[in-house]
């Protein structure tokens, strides 16, 4: 059991993403809070998301072409 640093609720370890850098091997935020934070960041930074998507498309042209067929 672990307390989420974002919502302060006690949750099971399966409610947290793995993070090998953390002492206990899991993130400090639960998956629900982490997903909400990521969504908020993506909405706040659409230009960065566009850059990230474009870089992925350049690195993975075979996957990009498969999607457009």
N, C-alpha and C positions, 0 to 999 in steps of 0.2 A: 504494500500500500504506500501511496505517495500523495503529497498535497501539491496540486497544481499552483504554480506561482502567479497565474493570471486570474483564475476564478476562485482560488483558495478552497477548493473542494477536495476531499479525500477520495482518491480513485485508485483502482487497481493498476499494477504496472503495465498491464496490457493496454491501458488507455493512453499510453505515452509512446512516442516514436523512439526508436533506438538511436543512440548517439554515443559512439565509442569514445568521444572526448570527455563525456561527463563521468563523474566518479561512480555513479550507479549504473551507467550504461544507457540512460534514457534522458530525453529532453526534460527541461523543467516545466514546460507547458504541456497540457494534455492535447490530444489530437484535435479536439473540437476547438480549443482556444488557438492553437497553432494555425489551423486552417482559417479561422476568422481573421487572425493577424495577417496571414499571407494574402487573403482576399482583399483586405483593406489596403495593404501596400500596393497590390496590383492595380487597384482602382485609383489610387493616388498617383501612381507612376506609370501611366500608359505609354509614355515615350520610351521608358526603360524596357518595358515589356516588349515593345515593338522591336527594339534593338536586340534583345535576347532571342526573340523568335526568329528574326532575320539571320542572326549568327548561327542558330541551330540549322536553319534551312541551308545555309551555305556549307556547313560541315556535313550535312546529311542529304545530299541531293537525291540519292537513290530512294530514300524514304519519302522525300517530298514528292518525287515523281510518281511514286506508288499511290499517294493520296489523291493526286490530281487526275488520275486515269479514270 
